[in-house]
Every structure is written in structure tokens, then in C-alpha cells.
Amino acid sequence: MRENMRLTLDNIDIRQSEADVLVRYQILISEILRLAIVDFYDRVLAGANARYFTGIDIERLKALQLDHWHRLFAGRFDESFGNHATRIGIAHHERGISLQAYTQAYGWFVGRLIEALIDHPDVAADDRGRLAVAVPKFAFVDMSIAFAGYDATPLD
């Protein structure tokens, strides 16, 4: 897993400066994500994709998702993070969530986060561009690991 993680980080060209800017704004990022999670589930649960969440404790899911993103945007890409992200992919796959739907949802979150960060008055002008680069790169790390969970899950 360590070699795979290193390769992923190298391929996406994750830089320390990107981790630093995300950590500098971690409290703001957390606040934005907390609100985005509420909006997302309100939207999803009112539509056709609500079927994927039958029998799920949504409040627990929201807390787990926020915790995962705290770990992601803290830039701790260790074996524990990799295993956790892979299990998330497996869980999505087992629920029947397609890679297309997964990617679309992730894109919604990334767009919401970047938009809120670059428009926020507490974000320094010099950091706006850095955040607009760092957020999707970190999201791609997470998605590439989670997507591997689809490969790791045998289909019936």
C-alpha cells in the first residue's frame, strides 16, 4: 500500500505547499464541508438517488464523511488513510453506486468547496489560486484510492 500511495501522490504531483495551504484553512474547510454535506443529502434524498440510502443512518454517514474529509485535507496519506479510502469505495460499490454517480457527487462537493473558499473574505488573495489547485488534486487522490475498492470487490 505504501508504494501505491507514493505512486499516486507522485502521479498527481501532490506538493507540500498544497498540503500547507489546506492545513492553514482546515477550520474554514471543515465549516464549508459541514454545510455542503447537509445541502448534498437534502438534495440527494429528495431525488431518485435516495434509493442508495435506504436503511442508512444519514446523520452518522454525514459525520463519517466529514471525518474522512478532515483526514484527507490534513494530508496524512498513510496506510490507514489508504485502507479507509479503499473501504469507502467498496461500500459505495456494494450499495450499487456507479463510478459515474460517485464521480458526479464528488465533483459537486469539490465545486462547492472551491467556490466557497475563493469567495470567502477570510481567504487571502494569494491563497485563492493555491486552494483552487490543491482541493481537486487531493480529491483525485481520494477518488483514485476509493475507485480501487471497486476493483477489489468481486461482482456476483
C-alpha positions in Angstrom: 0.0 0.0 0.0 2.8 2.4 0.8 4.3 2.1 -2.7 0.9 2.5 -4.3 0.3 5.6 -2.2 3.7 7.1 -3.1 3.0 6.5 -6.8 -0.5 8.1 -6.5 0.9 11.2 -4.8 3.7 11.4 -7.4 1.4 10.9 -10.4 -1.0 13.6 -9.2 2.1 15.8 -8.2 1.0 16.5 -4.6 3.2 19.2 -3.2 3.9 20.1 0.4 2.9 23.7 -0.3 -0.6 22.4 -1.3 -0.9 20.4 1.9 0.3 23.5 3.8 -2.4 25.8 2.3 -5.1 23.2 3.1 -4.0 22.8 6.7 -3.9 26.6 7.1 -7.6 26.8 6.2 -8.7 23.5 7.7 -11.2 25.1 10.1 -12.8 27.1 7.3 -12.8 24.0 5.0 -14.5 22.0 7.8 -17.2 24.6 8.2 -17.8 24.7 4.4 -17.9 21.0 4.1 -20.3 20.6 7.1 -22.8 22.9 5.3 -22.2 21.3 1.9 -22.9 17.8 3.4 -26.3 19.0 4.7 -27.1 20.5 1.3 -26.0 17.4 -0.6 -28.0 14.9 1.4 -31.1 17.2 1.3 -30.8 17.3 -2.4 -30.0 13.6 -2.9 -32.6 12.3 -0.5 -35.3 14.3 -2.3 -34.4 12.7 -5.7 -34.1 9.3 -7.5 -30.7 8.5 -5.8 -32.4 8.3 -2.4 -32.7 4.5 -3.0 -29.0 4.1 -2.3 -29.5 5.3 1.3 -32.3 3.0 2.4 -31.6 1.7 5.9 -28.7 4.1 6.4 -28.3 6.4 9.4 -27.8 9.6 7.5 -26.6 11.6 10.5 -23.9 9.0 11.1 -23.0 9.0 7.5 -22.6 12.8 7.5 -20.3 12.6 10.5 -18.2 9.8 8.9 -17.9 11.8 5.6 -16.8 14.9 7.4 -14.3 12.9 9.4 -12.9 11.4 6.3 -12.5 14.8 4.6 -10.7 16.1 7.7 -8.2 13.3 7.2 -8.0 13.9 3.5 -7.4 17.7 3.7 -4.9 17.2 6.6 -2.7 15.5 4.0 -1.9 12.4 6.1 -1.7 9.9 3.3 -0.6 6.9 5.3 -1.6 3.3 5.1 -4.5 3.9 7.5 -5.9 6.6 5.1 -5.4 4.4 2.1 -7.2 1.4 3.7 -10.0 3.7 4.9 -10.5 5.3 1.4 -10.5 1.8 -0.2 -13.2 0.6 2.2 -15.3 3.7 1.3 -15.0 2.7 -2.4 -16.0 -0.9 -1.5 -19.0 0.4 0.5 -20.2 2.6 -2.4 -19.8 -0.3 -4.9 -21.7 -2.7 -2.6 -24.5 -0.1 -2.5 -24.7 -0.2 -6.3 -23.4 3.4 -6.7 -21.8 3.6 -10.1 -18.4 5.2 -10.7 -20.3 7.8 -12.8 -22.6 8.7 -9.9 -19.7 8.7 -7.4 -17.7 11.0 -9.6 -20.6 13.3 -10.2 -21.3 13.6 -6.4 -17.6 14.2 -5.7 -17.5 16.8 -8.4 -20.4 18.6 -6.8 -18.6 18.7 -3.4 -15.3 19.9 -4.9 -17.0 22.6 -6.9 -18.9 23.7 -3.8 -15.8 23.8 -1.7 -13.6 25.7 -4.2 -16.4 28.2 -4.9 -16.9 28.9 -1.2 -13.1 29.1 -0.5 -12.2 31.5 -3.3 -15.2 33.8 -2.4 -14.6 33.8 1.3 -13.3 37.1 2.8 -11.0 35.2 5.3 -9.0 33.6 2.5 -6.0 35.7 1.5 -6.0 36.7 -2.2 -2.6 34.9 -2.7 -4.1 31.6 -1.3 -7.2 31.5 -3.5 -5.4 30.1 -6.5 -3.4 27.7 -4.4 -6.6 26.4 -2.8 -8.3 26.1 -6.3 -5.4 23.8 -7.3 -4.9 21.9 -4.0 -8.6 20.9 -3.4 -9.2 18.9 -6.6 -5.7 17.3 -6.5 -6.4 16.0 -3.0 -9.9 14.9 -4.2 -8.3 13.0 -7.0 -6.0 11.2 -4.6 -9.0 10.2 -2.6 -11.1 9.1 -5.6 -8.3 7.1 -7.1 -7.9 5.1 -3.9 -11.6 4.7 -3.4 -12.1 3.6 -7.0 -9.6 0.8 -6.4 -12.2 -0.5 -4.0 -14.4 -1.2 -7.0 -11.7 -3.4 -8.4 -11.2 -5.2 -5.1 -14.9 -6.1 -4.8 -16.0 -9.2 -6.7 -19.3 -8.9 -8.5 -21.8 -11.7 -8.4 
